[in-house]
Amino acid sequence: YMPGFILGLTKVYDHLEEWWESRATMRLVALITLVIYFLGLASIEAKRVGLIPEPVASLVPNQHIWAIHLAFTTILIVELISLIFSISSSFSRSVGKQFEILALILLRNAFKELAHLEEPIVVAKHWEPIVNIGAYALGALFIFIALRVFLNISPHGHYIREPAMRLRYAISKKLLALFLLCIYVGLGVRDVWIFTNTGVEQNFFGTVYTVLIFADIALVLIAQRYMPCFHAVFRNSGYVIATLLMRLALSATAPYDTFISIFAGAYVLVLVWGMNNFEKLPDHGLSQSGCGEKKAQRPKVFTAAPGRLARRVSPRRPVRKRP
């Protein structure tokens, strides 16, 4: 039994997810991103020629590279919303979305380093930004490859066998995703308000990954109710550690942020590899306990007469004779 307001919130989430993942919405978002990119270029050029008055001019950057930064920020916001909707599907898909966002953040940081170069760019005078650009590019490439390997080797089975319990688990994740969507919208409005009033850019995606850590822990606790088996809890907790590493990467300086990102990708691959091999081990009453799997019954032992070896005989169903 589910209360009516919970079912109503679930329907709201389903409508939002269906609208967001439709082709029309994706085409509209792509068009908006393109318009933002060209508006950014036009605004920067207008400021350089003195067409934008104060105090609006203080909010517009001086270099055209920032238009690329703005476009990638828009793409990251779109991917972030997709990440929220992926929470209701599976833990693995959510982690994959997090790695997609991390790869895009590394690429955005690479373009952001170009802002430290003066126009016209002289390579011989700016070695440090160029090294950072190369490190970010290699880190993003590694995360991209690690994501592909992760999607290939991650298990797609269900630990919950009962349809009613699986439905309750899905509803719980949808409610959590809807709550996260409200938080992210609030964070975005707050950061835009602070930027327009003070001109100080906030670490929006760092805050987002901090919220993701607590959201993933909430998912682990929710999953604990429906999947109390050891390997499911260990896998979900390991994914939270990967999210924590991503958050640390966003707070670190170059090139340490790239190294931490690469380590996070390698950690998830080793975690999934270990889980796949763990599930192939023979069941000794521990691996599948509590995940909806029925333990195999051991054959009964019948003791023979004294002096003879005991033999194991599998129980047989009694044969019913037809009248």
C-alpha atoms as one frame of an Amber mdcrd trajectory, in Angstrom:
protein
   0.000   0.000   0.000   1.273   3.481  -0.944  -0.195   6.807   0.276  -1.904
   8.923  -2.367   0.491  11.886  -2.167   3.501   9.591  -2.740   1.892   8.153
  -5.865   1.108  11.721  -6.970   4.754  12.783  -6.569   5.806   9.690  -8.485
   3.515  10.656 -11.375   4.976  14.188 -11.367   8.460  12.700 -11.607   7.425
  10.370 -14.447   5.978  13.277 -16.448   9.109  15.378 -15.899  11.375  12.505
 -16.934   9.318  11.763 -20.048   9.382  15.433 -21.049  13.101  15.823 -20.441
  14.153  12.706 -22.345  11.983  13.442 -25.375  13.667  14.290 -28.686  11.928
  17.652 -28.911  13.362  18.718 -25.552  16.858  17.584 -26.495  16.714  19.543
 -29.757  15.486  22.615 -27.877  18.299  22.317 -25.331  20.886  22.007 -28.106
  19.501  25.122 -29.772  19.588  27.058 -26.486  23.220  26.017 -25.935  24.166
  27.251 -29.401  22.369  30.568 -28.846  24.118  31.043 -25.487  27.480  30.429
 -27.147  26.932  33.054 -29.846  25.441  35.508 -27.343  28.540  35.072 -25.213
  30.804  35.838 -28.166  28.718  38.862 -29.124  28.660  40.205 -25.548  32.420
  39.891 -25.140  33.050  41.651 -28.437  30.546  44.369 -27.542  32.374  44.983
 -24.277  35.746  45.165 -26.033  34.466  47.933 -28.322  32.720  49.753 -25.469
  29.077  49.122 -26.338  28.112  47.693 -22.928  27.791  50.250 -20.104  28.602
  49.758 -16.453  27.733  47.968 -14.185  26.750  45.273 -16.727  30.190  45.444
 -18.335  31.842  44.270 -15.108  29.982  40.950 -15.386  31.152  40.263 -18.962
  34.623  38.695 -19.454  37.251  40.279 -21.658  38.424  37.210 -23.587  36.500
  35.268 -26.209  37.630  31.979 -24.645  35.030  32.494 -21.928  32.278  31.926
 -24.486  33.487  28.315 -24.778  33.525  28.105 -20.983  29.928  29.334 -20.906
  28.829  26.803 -23.536  30.423  23.909 -21.658  28.814  25.092 -18.427  25.432
  24.918 -20.165  26.175  21.386 -21.371  27.192  20.385 -17.842  23.924  21.708
 -16.444  22.038  19.624 -19.000  24.051  16.517 -18.110  23.448  17.210 -14.439
  19.686  17.119 -14.956  20.087  13.847 -16.872  22.101  12.532 -13.924  19.215
  13.287 -11.580  16.788  11.344 -13.750  19.227   8.437 -14.006  19.098   7.882
 -10.234  15.705   6.192 -10.508  16.953   3.603 -13.005  20.043   1.999 -11.466
  23.079   2.735  -9.346  25.423   1.814 -12.201  23.782   4.190 -14.652  23.991
   6.997 -12.094  27.722   6.403 -11.624  28.182   6.363 -15.396  26.456   9.748
 -15.646  28.724  11.104 -12.918  31.756  10.076 -14.953  30.307  11.739 -18.035
  29.974  14.979 -16.080  33.498  14.620 -14.683  34.939  14.182 -18.193  33.096
  17.299 -19.384  34.328  19.249 -16.351  37.910  18.304 -17.206  37.388  19.473
 -20.788  35.847  22.689 -19.542  38.857  23.244 -17.268  41.117  22.767 -20.275
  39.326  25.573 -22.130  39.319  27.594 -18.930  43.119  27.488 -18.872  43.119
  29.311 -22.199  41.772  32.341 -20.355  45.180  32.703 -18.702  46.767  33.219
 -22.109  46.991  36.682 -23.538  45.821  37.374 -27.076  47.687  36.862 -29.332
  48.826  33.632 -27.696  52.582  33.163 -27.362  53.344  29.524 -26.509  56.884
  30.158 -25.290  55.694  32.502 -22.521  52.876  30.347 -21.129  54.141  26.849
 -20.491  52.183  26.210 -17.292  48.682  26.726 -18.775  49.648  24.600 -21.771
  50.817  21.740 -19.526  47.562  21.986 -17.572  45.560  21.870 -20.810  47.372
  18.694 -21.837  46.794  17.113 -18.406  43.078  17.948 -18.487  42.741  16.581
 -22.009  44.463  13.297 -21.106  42.397  12.996 -17.927  39.151  13.519 -19.839
  40.245  10.926 -22.410  41.008   8.379 -19.687  37.637   8.967 -18.019  35.921
   8.556 -21.400  37.663   5.205 -22.003  37.052   4.091 -18.415  33.369   4.937
 -18.820  33.118   2.772 -21.913  34.813  -0.160 -20.159  32.611   0.358 -17.102
  29.422   0.173 -19.170  30.661  -3.036 -20.816  31.616  -4.923 -17.653  29.061
  -3.608 -15.163  26.456  -6.251 -14.250  22.868  -5.641 -15.328  21.096  -8.188
 -13.129  18.515  -7.471 -10.445  19.241  -8.281  -6.833  15.570  -7.839  -5.891
  13.467 -10.757  -7.131  10.035  -9.821  -5.826   8.139  -7.428  -8.158   6.390
  -5.636  -5.260   9.677  -4.932  -3.468  11.270  -3.799  -6.728   8.395  -1.370
  -7.278   8.779   0.088  -3.786  12.514   0.463  -4.343  11.931   2.299  -7.637
   9.391   4.654  -6.019  11.854   5.461  -3.212  14.542   6.384  -5.752  12.128
   8.547  -7.738  11.197  10.510  -4.627  14.885  11.032  -3.845  15.569  12.188
  -7.413  12.657  14.643  -7.268  14.025  16.037  -4.004  17.491  16.402  -5.581
  16.003  18.220  -8.558  14.488  20.808  -6.224  17.832  21.214  -4.422  19.780
  21.703  -7.665  17.321  24.296  -8.939  17.624  26.142  -5.639  21.431  26.018
  -5.779  21.426  27.305  -9.348  19.133  30.233  -8.521  21.262  31.103  -5.483
  24.550  31.069  -7.420  23.111  33.163 -10.264  21.804  35.673  -7.735  25.201
  35.932  -6.027  27.028  36.303  -9.360  24.729  39.032 -10.686  25.003  41.024
  -7.434  28.676  40.524  -6.548  30.328  39.273  -9.751  31.882  36.356  -7.832
  31.612  32.981  -9.588  30.509  30.179  -7.272  31.778  26.591  -7.307  28.407
  25.241  -8.368  29.562  21.812  -9.533  31.673  21.311  -6.405  28.569  21.931
  -4.315  26.611  19.583  -6.579  29.063  16.733  -6.021  28.921  17.377  -2.268
  25.142  16.935  -2.421  25.666  13.832  -4.570  27.773  12.248  -1.827  24.932
  12.567   0.678  22.411  11.471  -1.963  24.451   8.359  -2.728  24.682   7.534
   0.959  20.897   7.891   1.143  20.647   5.489  -1.803  22.860   2.994   0.006
  20.613   3.171   3.069  17.490   2.820   0.922  18.989  -0.134  -0.922  19.953
  -1.700   2.405  16.257  -2.172   3.128  15.638  -4.069  -0.087  19.102  -5.572
  -0.759  20.741  -6.389   2.593  23.221  -8.843   1.069  26.920  -8.158   1.524
  28.058  -7.745  -2.083  25.217  -5.336  -2.949  25.998  -3.138   0.061  29.720
  -3.254  -0.717  29.171  -2.336  -4.363  26.898   0.595  -3.559  29.244   1.854
  -0.843  32.157   1.599  -3.269  30.279   3.797  -5.726  29.902   6.395  -2.953
  33.689   6.346  -2.483  34.065   7.005  -6.221  31.735   9.999  -5.925  33.795
  11.257  -2.974  36.967  11.000  -5.075  35.298  12.996  -7.848  34.364  15.676
  -5.315  37.959  15.833  -4.078  39.139  16.159  -7.673  36.941  19.224  -8.172
  38.447  20.869  -5.086  42.091  20.110  -5.912  44.394  22.291  -8.000  45.983
  21.335 -11.296  47.415  18.796 -12.006  46.325  16.957  -8.839  42.664  17.168
  -9.827  43.460  15.190 -12.978  45.374  12.539 -11.025  42.509  12.097  -8.549
  40.011  11.841 -11.418  42.081   9.128 -13.087  42.358   7.267  -9.787  38.573
   7.477  -9.321  38.011   5.963 -12.774  40.526   3.173 -12.137  38.989   2.484
  -8.720  35.502   1.977 -10.183  36.838  -0.385 -12.857  38.661  -2.501 -10.252
  35.546  -2.451  -8.045  33.289  -3.749 -10.832  35.877  -6.337 -11.854  36.077
  -7.577  -8.281  32.286  -7.708  -7.966  31.948  -9.704 -11.178  34.484 -12.261
  -9.957  32.917 -12.322  -6.494  29.534 -13.272  -7.936  31.122 -16.158  -9.857
  32.346 -17.793  -6.650  30.409 -20.767  -5.260  27.701 -19.756  -2.822  28.539
 -20.679   0.775  25.495 -19.013   2.256  27.047 -15.514   2.327  27.159 -13.971
  -1.134  23.479 -14.154  -2.032  22.054 -14.010   1.486  19.304 -11.432   1.743
  19.102 -10.562  -1.960  16.086 -12.594  -2.811  18.012 -15.723  -3.761  16.898
 -18.986  -2.275  19.606 -21.060  -0.722  20.033 -24.518  -2.117  18.890 -27.184
   0.302  21.473 -29.702   1.289  20.578 -33.351   0.814  19.536 -35.156   3.949
  21.932 -37.559   5.563  20.694 -41.057   6.359  22.800 -43.125   8.703  23.177
 -46.740   7.722  23.657 -49.683  10.014  26.655 -49.667  12.371  29.884 -50.503
  10.655  28.834 -49.051   7.321  29.567 -45.644   5.823  26.870 -43.036   5.948
  25.575 -42.134   2.544  23.843 -39.004   1.266  20.582 -39.551  -0.496  18.690
 -36.769  -2.228  15.087 -36.555  -1.061  12.579 -37.836  -3.563   9.058 -36.772
  -4.032   6.533 -39.549  -3.279   5.007 -41.061  -6.369   1.214 -40.832  -6.358
  -0.538 -43.825  -7.890  -3.408 -43.184 -10.180  -6.710 -44.828  -9.165
